[in-house]
Amino acid sequence: MTSMLDDPIAFLRDERWTVGILGLGYVGLPIAVAAARKGLAVVGFDVAARVVDGLTAGRSHVGDVDDDALGAALDAGMTVTGDPAALADADVLLVCVPSPLGRNRQPDTSYIEAAADTVASVARPGQVVALESTTYPGSTEDAFVPAVERAGLTLDEDVWVAFSPERVDPGNQLGPSDIPKVVGGVTPRSGEVAAAAYGRLVSKVHVVSSARAAELTKLLENTYRAVNIALVNELAQLAHELDIDIWEVIEAAATKPFGFQAFAPGPGVGGHCIPLDPQYLAWRARELKFPTRFIDLAQSVNEHMPIYVVDRLTQLLNDRGLPLRGTRILALGIAYKRDVADDRESPALDVLRLLALRGADIGVLDPHVPTDRIAQHGYVAVGGDDPLADWDLALVLTDHTAVDYARVAGEVGLVFDTRDAYRTRGLAGDAVVAL
Ligand SMILES: NC(=O)c1ccc[n+]([C@@H]2O[C@H](COP(=O)([O-])OP(=O)(O)OC[C@H]3O[C@@H](n4cnc5c(N)ncnc54)[C@H](O)[C@@H]3O)[C@@H](O)[C@H]2O)c1
């Protein structure tokens, strides 16, 4: 039997090893469950007692992991703990903690730094440390190399440090094991060893020359999305002025078998990646006095979309002799995207806040977001079977699958659809106005 110190690549390829996961949220929990399914030993660590208690009791708080899958992982021996000391058993440590923006839209790396302190306190000879949290180029090296050195370890002799961006897409059928993983070590040797670990977790590993290249890969992917969404958002506004249906145009352009990827306009961008990740890159560029014009422009166009939606809706009501104040608006969906319960950074919340400020009465029908969460935002939660005739207008902000769109249009009588939910279902008609 090989050991991590004698031959880490053979050990990680051939033996049953232990993976320790720091942070059991949307990213960490699916990885933990997938690793347990692959027969690895798993130790999950989270600082939030609520998360640890819920998972230990078999209750998943992440939409993509159902209680049965969690139960199977726990039955297979996965442990969930709030005690970082348990991570000392792990041969591979995967760091999946949040990387939000601070008050002035600068990167908040405090969670990554706290995780690095935890790593420093548990690191021992024979461990791989890989950061998965999205962050700017240089972060892995800056935070984790000093951490393992503080633990008295020598890089590439008894510890290997890498970055591997998480690409999981909540609500997508593809789980963490199905999505190719980019891996870059802070040194080439660290990259090779980390790639051997990921080779057991995912179907395909793509190794790049450095952690910094892997960090920038993730930021390129999400900046590309932000910029292209901004492009169609701007064109949607122009197409409206030209009296052309933007959705028809995008569908037509998408018939080109090369050189065009379809992106959809909408009420803005949301979630915890597209609005945030480009800002990590822009912040690092600002330090170098390098202008990031595409990022800045995309942000400005995307952030304007809630205002544009409210303007269009106001015009729609005006055309029918209705004031916005006092109008009863039923929002379909507040989650940031289809078929998820996550409303973090959702542009729907910006739209509804603006409508409420202008005096509209708002109800929300969202089959995924819990009713108490809707109430926390200050809106009336409407059930899927509730009568709808009292509402003056339905506003599609998230195109969840589990909504009876035909019934909504029939009972409410007027719909403003920012997601093309009606036309794609063959339900376009006089009652429906598209973005
Ligand atoms: N959610 C996504 O779709 C997605 C996709 C790709 C990448 N990412 C990136 O992955 C990272 C994690 O995102 P997420 O959505 O899983 O966040 P999350 O908020 O759902 O989960 C993070 C978890 O980490 C825990 N935590 C915080 N500090 C900790 C610490 N010091 N030690 C241990 N646990 C700690 C929190 O309690 C929480 O349970 C972020 O960098 C994010 O940008 C997220």
The ligand as a Gaussian input file, in Angstrom:
#p B3LYP/6-31G(d) Opt

LIG

0 1
 N      -23.786000      28.626000      -5.564000
 C      -23.299000      28.453000      -6.769000
 O      -24.012000      28.213000      -7.725000
 C      -21.807000      28.530000      -7.040000
 C      -21.317000      28.041000      -8.263000
 C      -19.957000      28.094000      -8.507000
 C      -19.107000      28.655000      -7.558000
 N      -19.609000      29.134000      -6.379000
 C      -18.654000      29.662000      -5.412000
 O      -18.478000      28.689000      -4.399000
 C      -18.262000      29.312000      -3.134000
 C      -19.270000      28.810000      -2.124000
 O      -20.564000      29.211000      -2.559000
 P      -21.881000      28.576000      -1.986000
 O      -22.968000      28.983000      -2.910000
 O      -21.694000      27.119000      -1.690000
 O      -22.029000      29.370000      -0.599000
 P      -23.035000      29.034000       0.583000
 O      -23.242000      30.288000       1.317000
 O      -24.210000      28.265000       0.069000
 O      -22.220000      28.005000       1.513000
 C      -21.033000      28.320000       2.152000
 C      -20.972000      27.579000       3.485000
 O      -19.706000      27.845000       4.064000
 C      -19.877000      27.982000       5.467000
 N      -18.718000      28.697000       5.980000
 C      -18.490000      30.036000       6.036000
 N      -17.266000      30.273000       6.552000
 C      -16.707000      29.070000       6.817000
 C      -15.461000      28.670000       7.337000
 N      -14.522000      29.556000       7.673000
 N      -15.224000      27.342000       7.495000
 C      -16.168000      26.436000       7.157000
 N      -17.386000      26.753000       6.647000
 C      -17.639000      28.067000       6.477000
 C      -21.199000      28.701000       5.599000
 O      -21.756000      28.499000       6.897000
 C      -22.026000      28.034000       4.487000
 O      -22.737000      26.905000       4.971000
 C      -18.320000      30.813000      -3.407000
 O      -17.021000      31.271000      -3.667000
 C      -19.123000      30.904000      -4.683000
 O      -18.821000      32.068000      -5.419000
 C      -20.933000      29.061000      -6.102000

